[in-house]
Amino acid sequence: MKRSSRNTATEISRRHLLQVGGGAAALATLSLTACDPAEGTGETDGGQGAPDPNRPLESPELTERVDAGDLPPLDERLPVESDRLVAATAALGVYGGVYHGAVADQGDSPWLERMLAYEPLLRYDPNLDEFAQPGTLREITVNDDATVFTLHLREGMKWSDGEPVTADDIMFAVNDVFYNTDIHATPPGLLTTAGEPCEAEKVDDHTVTLTFAQSKGDFIEEASRAANAVSPNLLFYPKHYLEQFLPALNPDAESVAEEAGFGDWTAYWQDRIEWWNNPDRPVLYPWVITDPLNEGNVVHAERNPYYWKVDSGGAQLPYIDRLEFEIIQEEEVMLLKAVNGELDFHSRHFNSDANKPVLAEGRESGGYHFVPVQPTSMNRLVIALNLNHRDEELRGIFQNKDFRVGLSHAIDRQDIIDTAYQRQGEPWQAAPHPDSEFFDEEFAKQYTEFDLDLANSHLDAAGLTEKDSEGFRLRPNGERLRFSIDITNLFPEWAPAADLITQTWAEVGVDAQVNPIERSLFYERKEAAANEHDANIWAGDGGLKIEMLEQRWWFPNGGESNYATQWAEYYVSRGEGENAVEPPEPTLRQMELARQIPLEPDVETQKEIFREILQIAKEQFYVIGIALPTAGYAIAKDNLENIVESFPDSWLHMTPGHINPPTWFFTP
Amino acid sequence: MLRYITRRLLILIPTLAAISVVTFIVIQLPPGDYLTTRIAQLSAQGDGSLSAQELERLTQRYGLDQPVYVQYWTWISNILFHGDFGDSFVYGRPVGALLAERLPLTILLSVLTLLFIWAVSFPIGVYSAMRQYSVGDYTFTFFGYLGLAVPNFLIALVLMWVSLQYFGTSVGGLFSPEYRDAPWSMAKFGDLLAHLWIPVVIWGTAGTAANIRVLRANLLDELRKPYVTAARARGMKRGLLTIKYPVRVAMNPFFSTIGWILPGLIAADAITSQVLNLNTTGPLLLDALLAQDMYLAGSVLLISALLVVIGTLISDLALAWLDPRVRLRY
């Protein structure tokens, strides 16, 4: 077995010249001729130098179309000068080129969304430290008690079909889409406070106010990342196109849907808004889909002539002409393509620890390099015992903190790290990451020491003192204490790690069996309604940069809190749910605090409340963590410029959306 | 004869009805439905999840909250009365359109593979029988068995790696990126051939072995029969004689398997097609089954079943025409 080579991405200068090696894979590599200064590529670092005055401000393709009279001139396509979003770029780019990527299958539309559709109302910076930066909106202003938000649109901004973007689009999104009970049974959280929906009011063509009944402390933050098709993105719905599919605005909507072969208008609406399958739908993205995902085997997207961002030299983005995503269902094939240098940028599907050596070996011939990716997860593997177990006796045992502490001490974490994770990582509980502002060493390290005697004493303290002839502990009813741990194949390291865990547990008289199952079955079993799992294993989502957004491991806040999905239902449904079970006092307190956070206008106060939630999580010790994850990696071609040195990975922010694909360009 | 065919066609109806019910039930057997599969997929890739309300809306939209027999009836009645196979959940498009998109390539590949198998296995089979236990016989047999024994998808991965490593061909699919959307030309045709040989050889290797052995065994039986000896004694040339009589008889199995070619056109080796990233119907079926996209999966399986039944009938008729000893009774 070849060990993973040291990550040398840092050793590769991002600007290093393409070595044209003879006999490299017969790719259509550009033979590198000396840059012709007359072309005026104007490569400057940090946009410091003055750009070439002859530098084109729009793609030559578009200039041709303007000259032919098919397209209005650039100034008319962009928002008014003061309202253009100037994107910070490391270098001023050059127009042209085709990005080659891959997408797995029909279910992989989120990858397309992440690559080309990250356009929230406001933005986070690429490193996810700051939010409230300009996005599709110029800005959002807010009153003192965070009850009235004023949304300022960009004057002269256009949809990809050239129609203006106005306050009507936001009014349409709020009143006709999000408050439409046929589409959204309840209004999205972004537009409600303490369950009360806000009121939208059009001030003028470029201004809308949203008035909330109480403070809405998390509005700006959520508006800074909600961008995908299922999130409350107020500038996701072009009214002039979509109104025809809503019965409220078009009496014929039902018959239009039937003609198109859909059972009812809601189905057709859903079909029409999915831009990756509907090239007719206007968007605000840098590229527009021309060949959809559900036809043929390549997805194509072309530059949007009305894209509203410019670089610091005033040139319209995006730089790259076209995107091509080949539909490749097999990960191994994607990997081969990557090794062959056929993928320009990729950070998904095959970017696993196991594949790193193979990809490392192909870097030179494939002409790509690694970009370190900082995981926002705090754990490789979190063991969740079902604290809401249907069996009363087991439930009692699992809810006993001594039992969980005993099990935690009976895990040889270093051994798991050495064998399953190539010695990468350190023993860690389900606690915030060391780089997090909420980092608490005590929380992270509690009960992580491998000590069988200590484990035994805790298990004895949990009242499990009787043992059978084989040395396994007995339940109060006299049967052997046995339970199974559901795992999926999402990460290949989970199975060997789980085996190591159950081996050392057996040494302290606990009989746990690993139960590898298919992913959808895993989900079926842990649903609050089914509640069939004894225990299961998942990754430690949340813990760095998104600590307050992804709270599944701090307290039972939803279906992903595998240790107590019925308590979670109590929280989500405010005690009304069919399968809701009222949690004990400390957990109730956490829920109360979590409800308070969004009602606080001040971010610092929000963090204080959140710290209290973490403190309770630490005392409760709901779940058992194993090891801190180490950096992952993306691959990027050497001739692709303006790629950041490293970036955090977060689904909430649609990585790599926040690292600005429209500013990427190819070395000419 | 006509009566025989009519009767066979009438038996078709209950057979297909039974098959359609069974496939529909089997597709629905695994826990969960299309939506739970989708949610599991989303969360596994870290793409967030659907909210409970969103889920409820989609459940109603797809009619997943109705009992199985209602769902079945919706599906089958649309097929019977409107020729409409329903929409695929995964693709959000009509099943018919999806199949139409992929059938030409699927048929091309199947036919080419079949020709390849016959062209290779036929001469080798005859040679192996005529020169039993010779070095050549053993060599061919060895390679034949090897092709039969190694799983196709593994050969596919190895060949892809080889073609990448030594020929620098872009792997997967049937065209290199630069030709994918180009108009047809000699260069594009060359590019197609450079990719096409891989799937053809993979399926070919597996198919030839069985054919060689069958032909060899049949021919060995036939060659020892008195009429061959008698004909040779009358001075008939050995080569001509062999081709004219024993080989003809030994060909029976070739014809009796024609029936399996038709369904193979639709659901040919899905795993290998998936690995090779071919735009054929195989991966479509595999995808549909994995995602519990029951209208798509059910329709593909139903069409496959129909083709099996029709193919078998064609086989029987072909065999009757080839071999006068076969009598079709009714």
Contacts between the chains, C-beta under 8 A, distances in Angstrom:
chain1	res1	chain2	res2	distance
A	25	B	164	7.7
A	25	B	168	4.7
A	26	B	168	3.9
A	27	B	168	7.7
A	28	B	178	6.2
A	100	B	177	6.4
A	105	B	90	7.9
A	105	B	287	6.2
A	106	B	90	4.5
A	106	B	91	5.5
A	106	B	287	7.4
A	107	B	38	6.5
A	107	B	41	5.0
A	107	B	42	7.6
A	107	B	90	6.9
A	107	B	291	7.0
A	108	B	45	7.7
A	110	B	42	7.1
A	110	B	45	6.8
A	110	B	47	3.9
A	183	B	57	7.5
A	184	B	53	6.6
A	185	B	53	3.9
A	185	B	56	6.7
A	185	B	57	6.8
A	186	B	53	5.8
A	228	B	47	8.0
A	228	B	48	7.4
A	230	B	48	7.4
A	230	B	50	6.6
A	230	B	51	7.5
A	230	B	54	6.3
A	261	B	87	7.5
A	261	B	94	6.7
A	263	B	61	7.6
A	264	B	61	7.9
A	266	B	57	7.1
A	266	B	61	6.3
A	267	B	61	5.2
A	270	B	61	7.1
A	271	B	92	5.6
A	274	B	92	7.3
A	277	B	92	5.9
A	294	B	91	4.3
A	294	B	92	5.8
A	294	B	93	5.3
A	295	B	93	7.5
A	295	B	101	7.1
A	296	B	101	7.2
A	296	B	279	7.5
A	297	B	173	6.6
A	297	B	277	7.7
A	297	B	279	4.7
A	298	B	180	6.2
A	298	B	181	7.6
A	324	B	177	7.3
A	326	B	172	7.6
A	326	B	173	7.0
A	326	B	177	7.4
A	326	B	277	7.9
A	327	B	277	7.9
A	328	B	172	5.9
A	328	B	277	5.2
A	329	B	274	5.4
A	329	B	277	6.5
A	329	B	283	5.8
A	329	B	287	7.1
A	330	B	172	7.6
A	330	B	274	5.5
A	330	B	275	5.1
A	330	B	277	6.1
A	332	B	157	6.1
A	332	B	275	6.9
A	333	B	160	7.1
A	333	B	171	6.2
A	333	B	172	4.3
A	333	B	275	6.6
A	333	B	276	7.6
A	333	B	277	5.1
A	336	B	160	6.0
A	336	B	161	6.8
A	336	B	164	5.8
A	336	B	171	4.9
A	336	B	172	7.3
A	337	B	170	7.1
A	337	B	171	6.4
A	337	B	172	6.6
A	339	B	164	7.5
A	340	B	164	5.5
A	340	B	168	7.9
A	340	B	170	6.4
A	340	B	171	7.0
A	342	B	170	5.9
A	342	B	177	6.9
A	348	B	45	7.3
A	488	B	44	7.3
A	490	B	44	5.0
A	518	B	30	7.7
A	519	B	37	7.8
A	519	B	40	4.1
A	519	B	41	7.1
A	519	B	44	5.8
A	520	B	30	7.6
A	520	B	31	6.9
A	520	B	32	4.4
A	520	B	36	4.8
A	520	B	37	4.4
A	520	B	39	7.7
A	520	B	40	4.3
A	520	B	292	7.8
A	521	B	30	7.5
A	521	B	31	5.0
A	521	B	32	6.8
A	522	B	40	6.8
A	523	B	32	7.1
A	523	B	36	5.7
A	523	B	39	6.1
A	523	B	40	4.5
A	523	B	43	7.6
A	524	B	31	4.7
A	524	B	32	4.9
A	524	B	36	5.9
A	541	B	46	7.3
A	559	B	49	7.1
A	560	B	43	7.0
A	560	B	49	7.2
A	572	B	52	7.4
A	651	B	46	4.1
A	651	B	47	5.6
A	651	B	48	5.6
A	652	B	48	7.2
